[in-house]
Amino acid sequence: MSRESVSRVTDSVVEEMEAWRQRPLNRIYPLVFIDALVMKIRQGRVANRPGLRLSQGPQRPDPRLRRPDHHLAISITPQAQTR
């Protein structure tokens, strides 16, 4: 791709990019993070691979309770499923 072609494409979206950068922001942007960890753990002569799953995301605030407005979940599986 030539330098001129890249410049032409870039110039065609500059106004849209600037409008997007100047837009009003929402108060909340919900995100969910999910991660997992699988380790080989030896117990005697047996090697197990338990899995640990972690998820974190937003939660609707409850004005009656004094708690953070996010949710955290951790689960451990006895044997990881590998496919």
Rosetta blueprint (number, residue, H / E / L):
1 M L
2 S L
3 R H
4 E H
5 S H
6 V H
7 S H
8 R H
9 V H
10 T H
11 D H
12 S H
13 V H
14 V H
15 E H
16 E H
17 M H
18 E H
19 A H
20 W H
21 R H
22 Q L
23 R L
24 P L
25 L L
26 N L
27 R L
28 I L
29 Y L
30 P L
31 L L
32 V L
33 F E
34 I E
35 D E
36 A E
37 L E
38 V E
39 M L
40 K L
41 I E
42 R E
43 Q E
44 G L
45 R L
46 V E
47 A E
48 N E
49 R L
50 P L
51 G E
52 L E
53 R E
54 L E
55 S E
56 Q E
57 G E
58 P E
59 Q L
60 R L
61 P L
62 D L
63 P L
64 R L
65 L L
66 R L
67 R L
68 P L
69 D L
70 H E
71 H E
72 L E
73 A E
74 I E
75 S E
76 I E
77 T E
78 P L
79 Q L
80 A L
81 Q L
82 T L
83 R L
